[in-house]
Amino acid sequence: MSIARIKKNDTVIAIAGADKGKTGKVLSVNPKAGTAVVEGLRKVKKTVRRTEQQAGGIIEVEAPIQLSNLMPYDAEKQRGSRIARTRNGETTVRTLKVSGKALD
């Protein structure tokens, strides 16, 4: 297993696939499968059975997307950036290589 460079609540940009160029917030990460669920990316239609709590029908949900197709997004430079791990005293901080801004 490699260290996941993308974590929950990070803002990412899709660099490949049908949603290329779109950005969103990471809702969850599954490092074992190498996937993440991103808000607004890879929407799929899912049929839901009617229950007492909800009406049945077809809804849109976000499906997992491969981590290799995502890159952390730098809002200042308006593009994706790689991650550098820098030591800040006793702690290690994830920083964006493009702007040098800390993520953690």
CORKA-V912435 format. One record per residue. RES is the residue in one small letter. D_LAST is the distance of its C-alpha to the last C-alpha in Angstrom with 2 decimals. Layout:
# CORKA-V912435
[[RES,D_LAST] [RES,D_LAST]]
This chain:
# CORKA-V912435
[[m,21.39] [s,18.76] [i,15.04] [a,13.65] [r,11.67] [i,11.19] [k,9.81] [k,11.04] [n,10.38] [d,9.37] [t,12.14] [v,14.43] [i,17.88] [a,20.82] [i,22.42] [a,25.45] [g,27.69] [a,29.30] [d,26.18] [k,25.41] [g,23.75] [k,22.52] [t,18.98] [g,17.52] [k,14.80] [v,14.34] [l,16.26] [s,16.46] [v,16.23] [n,19.13] [p,18.37] [k,21.99] [a,23.47] [g,20.89] [t,20.57] [a,18.39] [v,19.65] [v,18.58] [e,19.87] [g,22.89] [l,23.12] [r,25.96] [k,27.94] [v,30.89] [k,33.83] [k,34.46] [t,37.63] [v,37.39] [r,40.33] [r,41.56] [t,41.05] [e,41.91] [q,38.40] [q,37.94] [a,40.19] [g,40.48] [g,39.96] [i,37.68] [i,34.04] [e,31.15] [v,28.01] [e,25.03] [a,25.66] [p,23.34] [i,22.67] [q,22.21] [l,18.82] [s,20.83] [n,21.64] [l,18.10] [m,15.86] [p,12.49] [y,13.78] [d,13.56] [a,15.12] [e,16.39] [k,18.37] [q,19.18] [r,18.74] [g,16.84] [s,14.95] [r,14.46] [i,11.45] [a,11.79] [r,10.55] [t,11.16] [r,12.11] [n,11.35] [g,14.26] [e,14.11] [t,10.48] [t,9.17] [v,6.12] [r,6.12] [t,7.88] [l,10.49] [k,13.91] [v,15.79] [s,14.38] [g,12.17] [k,9.45] [a,5.84] [l,3.80] [d,0.00]]
